[in-house]
Amino acid sequence: MKKLTIVLALAALSACGVDGEPVAPTVKASTTFGMNSESGPFQSSAIAFIFGGSGNG
């Protein structure tokens, strides 16, 4: 129980910006459409959620 309290306290402190200015999460998404000569058309999608970083990398 004590460990859980410590973890929750640290999470609350980091959420309120005590460790520095809060950073908004970044969402990146990409979609690719293409044509394969053997299997025909294809589509590919990717979504990335970046928490606590600049999202520039």
Backbone torsions as a table, in degrees:
resi	resn	phi	psi	omega
1	MET	NA	-37.0	-179.4
2	LYS	-66.6	-40.3	178.6
3	LYS	-63.5	-41.1	179.1
4	LEU	-62.7	-41.2	178.4
5	THR	-62.8	-41.8	179.2
6	ILE	-64.7	-44.7	179.8
7	VAL	-62.1	-44.9	179.4
8	LEU	-64.7	-37.8	178.8
9	ALA	-65.3	-43.2	178.7
10	LEU	-65.0	-39.4	178.4
11	ALA	-64.6	-40.6	178.8
12	ALA	-65.7	-40.5	179.4
13	LEU	-65.3	-42.4	-179.5
14	SER	-69.9	-30.1	-179.5
15	ALA	-72.2	-29.2	-176.7
16	CYS	-92.1	0.7	174.5
17	GLY	88.2	16.0	179.5
18	VAL	-62.7	-32.4	-178.6
19	ASP	-84.5	7.0	-179.6
20	GLY	142.0	-176.5	179.5
21	GLU	-64.5	132.4	178.6
22	PRO	-63.1	142.9	-180.0
23	VAL	-115.0	125.5	179.4
24	ALA	-70.3	142.7	177.1
25	PRO	-67.2	153.6	179.7
26	THR	-114.5	139.7	176.6
27	VAL	-119.2	127.8	176.4
28	LYS	-121.7	141.1	179.4
29	ALA	-141.5	148.3	175.5
30	SER	-146.2	147.4	177.2
31	THR	-132.7	135.9	179.4
32	THR	-123.7	132.4	173.9
33	PHE	-118.2	140.2	179.9
34	GLY	-156.7	-180.0	179.9
35	MET	-131.3	124.0	177.1
36	ASN	-101.6	132.4	-176.2
37	SER	-65.2	-23.1	-178.7
38	GLU	-97.1	-43.7	-174.2
39	SER	-105.4	-5.4	177.5
40	GLY	92.5	-155.9	-175.1
41	PRO	-69.5	151.6	176.2
42	PHE	-144.5	160.7	178.4
43	GLN	-140.2	138.9	179.7
44	SER	-135.6	136.6	179.0
45	SER	-129.1	149.2	176.8
46	ALA	-142.5	138.7	176.7
47	ILE	-129.4	134.0	178.5
48	ALA	-127.0	133.7	173.8
49	PHE	-110.9	122.9	-178.6
50	ILE	-114.4	120.2	-179.9
51	PHE	-110.5	126.8	173.3
52	GLY	79.8	14.2	178.8
53	GLY	-132.8	179.0	-178.6
54	SER	-79.2	-23.2	-177.7
55	GLY	74.3	16.5	-178.3
56	ASN	-103.6	43.3	-178.5
57	GLY	-160.5	NA	NA
